Amino acid sequence: MIKALLFDADGVLFFHADKLFSERLAEDYGVETTKLEHFFTHIFPECIVGKKDLKIELAGKLEAWGWRGSVDELLDYWFSYERNIDQPLVEYVRNLKHRDIPSYVATNNDHYRAEWLFDALNVDEEVFSKLYAAGDMGVAKPEHKFFEIIFDDLTNLTPGEVLFWDDSEPNLDAARKFGIQAELYSNFNNFNEKMKSYV
């Protein structure tokens, strides 16, 4: 029996949006995609692992992108668009916690978006016990160091006692090499069925 779970955010706890945020921004505000490409291809990946600050980088883009509000308003517009929570999955996690099986979020997100998503998941009560975000850790999945940092923190657990759910095979392979049990997340029904062999 497992003692804890790790969950990816995008594609697992949150459904993927119909379009990339950059596509929505281009459509809603008439921004040329060429003005967005460099940011999302070269700058944003560095924000994800904490090498650059997302708010500082966005502040220099507002005028070119035709955004008349503040950076915080842009982030709220961005993050709200991607707030599609897999509610049955979160409810399942809530029930696990009541059985003293904690769950943690392990995500490749910058500090600001990761905190926003974590707050959205825990809006009514603490469902997830802790957030592990690439932007705070300085490294992203599937790097070995990502999992190493997590288990340096979770000193009461061994990798084999933890089950990791992600929608990326490279991330799952990296977790398994670390000794973590790992499963591919596709939908809640499949998850629910697979969990019967773990709890």
Protein Blocks (a to p, Z undefined) as FASTA:
>chain_A
ZZbdcddfehplpccdfbdfklmmmmmnopafklmmmmmmmmmmmmmnopacfklmmmmm
mmmnopabdfklmmmmmmmmmmcccfklmmmmmmmmmnopacdddddddfklmmmmmmmm
mmmbcfbfbdcdfklnopacfbfklmmmmmmmmmmbcfklpccddfbfklmmmmmmnopa
cdddfbfklmmmmmmmmZZ
